[in-house]
Amino acid sequence: MADFMQTVKDAILKMPSVMRNKAAGDWFKGKVSDAVSGIRIAKPEQNFSTAQNFAKTAEQKTIRAGDMFMFVYDAKHKATLPYYDTFPLIFPISVGKNSFIGLNLHYLNPSDRAQLFDKLLELRNNDKFDKTTKLKLSWQLVKNVSVLVEPTVHEYLFSQVRSKFIKVSPADWKWVVFLPFDNFVKGANKEKASRGQVWRDSKLKSKGKKP
């Protein structure tokens, strides 16, 4: 599996940027835009709007640990956070009444992301990669999977979710994890935050150091 993941990562990174952006854009339009109205469809490296008038739906809490989800998020304490991702890509590991905890893979650079994703795949319940496939996740199971887990663990409040949850099909996991849909911002005004800085900070955290 490690060799397979390396092959996927290398193939994506070696694609000409125009092709990579088109592939990402096509997936986004086909799988995401129908669920998240208000997000501007553009090149993946550009910011995605986090419109404030997203409707809350009954689908809001229909998430379970071990599936992969994308959604729009507006952090409650954004004024004091160094940065946060307004478009997380997560595997939930626990779901409560008011919040859920998940592994947001966007906090890792592509190389580290591939390593952690490869480790997480060892926790899958089957090899079908269809609607029955999920990761067998809990904090007890993931905390010792890799030192790369720690920077990805984040808690999200249901009250701050600004879209429907978009479930990513297991068949798409292996390449969606590498799409540049992260949108890191900082401060109350949501100024653009450096993706490179986020990844450098995560690298330090994974080594047990302070950013």
Buried (B, 14 or more C-beta within 10 A) or exposed (E): EEEEBBEBBEEBEEBEEEEBBBBBBEBBEEBBBEBBEBBEEEEBBEBBEBBEEBEEEEEBBEBEBBBBBBBBBBBEEBEEEEBBBBBBBBBBBEBEEEBBBBBBBBBBBBEBBBBBBBBBBEBBEEEEBEEEBBBEBEEEBBEEBBBBBBBBBBEBBBEBBBBBBBBBBBEBBBBBBBBBBBBBBBEEEBEEBEBEBBBEBBBEBBEEEEE
